[in-house]
Amino acid sequence: MTNIQPAFACRSCGGTGGQTVIDLGQQPLANAFVSPSAVDRVDAQHPLHARVCMTCLLVQVDDVVSAEEIFATYAYFSSYSSSWVDHARRFAHDAIERVGLGIDSQVVEIASNDGYLLKHFIERGIPVRGVDPATNVVEIARQNGVPTECEFFGLDTARRLVEEGHAADLIVANNVLAHVPDLHDFVAGVKTLLKPGGVLAVEFQHVLRLIELCAFDTIYHEHYCYFSLFVVRNILARAGLRVFDVEQLATHGGSLRVWAGHDDDRQHRPQASVDTVHALEADAGLLTLGGYAGFDSRAQKARLALRSFLSNAKKAQQSVVAYGAAAKGNTLLNYCGVDSSLVRFVVDRNPHKQHLSLPGSRLEVRPVEDLVDARPDYVLILPWNLRDEIVDSLPQVAAWGGRFVVPIPTTVVS
């Protein structure tokens, strides 16, 4: 099938001018894992081209794949990353105190996945409601005792939840804003669902850190947009929501947690953190188009570095096994042209991914125990943001003389 490129139309402001940030070529969907019966089939390929709006500075990929195609079933289960589970636990406990939540409150999480976060509110007797479009993860959440709606969140969903008595004191939207093709519908839904005096907490990968780290691998079709605080403030403001605080986080190579409320809510006073992060973005040039230039050429250099390392390892008859069947790893492998001739296989803790193959590269996904049995010379860490967690979980690698490889921002062996 031929992919027809639509004219650029900004998801935030409707602007029609987009400047290339990076062109990653034709790529399969990053989470379209392949069953054993389909390994010989050719993957559907789609353009993966990120541009920055020349009017409002929102970075976004071309709209070539529908959200329904990507999210109806989903291979990512949050509970299989111990560091992310701990991050969620700490957030829940802090949010309860910060917002003053109790048994008469209501927490709604958008993109609640398998209930990994909401369970911490349930443990404290606080009513919750999850919303997620993926049927397979919603089933797991419900089995875990987390009441979850199986649908995409937007204005219609918000109105129904309010009618059913689920207006929210706290709305949590962690790493979902990037997955939203219709930002206006999503934010209008948040505005509708949020009680007077209620609080929105939204986390997203900070485009400032993405650019600094040359983290091109975090760009894939299901991430429609990449955000700065500057852009998010404008998007929320258009819906009548006001950012009053922001936290800088280490997750995903560098993220922001934005706290917002209704624009007429004076319970939550603006914090100096908002001006601090705004100044960081201005100093990095992200309030102008020039701050987004040169990213593509840096990614090309990172690609060459990884290709060179893997080719030299092969010539030296040194084996490489990858760790982590992450979406970012699939962008990396396919952009760099890596397959089983250079990397033997990949391992992952998530049993829902094991015994499948990665899209494009066709690396087989195996249990972590297979890496230990194989004793490779090098372990290529694909979810590089979890490097410390992964290295700590595999002390055996050093014992047999193996070494770890991180490919972003460039290939480093340790």
Secondary structure, DSSP 8 states (H G I E B T S, - for coil): ----------TTT----EEEEEEEEEE--TT--B-GGGTTS----EEEEEEEETTT--EEE---S-HHHHHSS----GGG-HHHHHHHHHHHHHHHHHHT--TT--EEEES-TTSTTHHHHHTTT--EEEEES-HHHHHHHHHTT--EEES--SHHHHHHHHHTT--EEEEEEES-GGG-S-HHHHHHHHHHHEEEEEEEEEEEEBHHHHHHHT-GGG--TT--EEB-HHHHHHHHHHTTEEEEEEEEE-GGGSEEEEEEEETT--SS---HHHHHHHHHHHHTTTTSGGGGTTHHHHHHHHHHHHHHHHHHHHHTT--EEEE---HHHHHHHHHHT--TTT---EE-S-TTTTTSB-TTT--BEE-HHHHHHH--SEEEESSGGGHHHHHHH-THHHHTT-EEEE-SSS-EE-
